[in-house]
Structures are given as C-alpha cells and as structure tokens.
Amino acid sequence: MISVATKAAKGFITTNVWLAFAVGFVAMAIGALVGKLARDKCNSAMIKKAVYGFMAISGILNIVTSLI
C-alpha cells in the first residue's frame, strides 16, 4: 500500500494504469465467481486432474517458447 501511495504521489500511476487495474479487478472477480461455481459442481479428483493438466500445458509452452 505504501508503494502504491508513493507511486501515485509521484505521478507514476496514470489513467491507463487505473484503467488496467479496474479491468483486472473485474476480471479477477468474474474468475473467482466462475471458480466458485465450478468448485461446487466438480469433485476434487476432477479439479486436481484439470489443474495438473493446465500446469503441464503451461510448463510445456514455457519450455517451447524459451527454446524458440
């Protein structure tokens, strides 16, 4: 909070930064809501498989992009 206040006082936080923050905050809230609804409908084994699958895909993509 101190860092944000200092940067705002020095003018580093522009209108574009506030707009990006607002968009990100709304997206985070929507993601949290979707996640909660999905958690209520899925069992823990299914969620674990999905998380591990996304982690594997993300890892593979990171390796491929670092090699390119």
N, C-alpha and C positions, 0 to 999 in steps of 0.2 A: 504494500500500500504506500509506503514511504517512497519507493522508487517511482511509482506511477504519479504520485503527487509532485515529486521533484521534476519529473519529465514534463508534466503538464504545466508547471510553473515556468519552466524554461522554454516552453513553446514547441517541444518535440512532439507532442500529441496533437495532430492536426485533425481536421474534419474527416479526412479519409480514414484516419486511424479509428476515430469514434464510429464511423460507418461500418468499418470492418469488424470492430468489436460487437456492434449491435447485431450484425448479420451472424457472426459466430455464436453469439449468445442465444439467438433464436434457434439456430441450427442445433446447438447443444441441447436446448430444452426439448426440441422435437425428437432428437435422438434418444434422450433419456425416457421420454414417453413411449416411443416405439419399443425401446429395450424393455421397459416395464411390462408392456402388453405382451411382448414375445416371451418374456420370462414366465408370465402367468400361464401361457398356452403350451410351453415346451417343458419337457422333463430335463433334468440336469444332465443326463447322458447325451441327449441331443445337443444341448448347448455346448458341452465340452467338445464334442466332435466338430461342431461349427467353428468354435474358437480355435481349435488346433488346426483346422483346415485353413482358416484365414491367416493364421500365423505361418503356416507352411508356404502358402502362396506369397505372402509378404516377404518371407525370407528368400524364396527363390527369385522373386522380382528384384530384391536388393542385390543379390549376387549377380544376376544377369546385367543389371544396369551399371554395376561397378566394373564389370568386365568390358563393357562397351565403351 
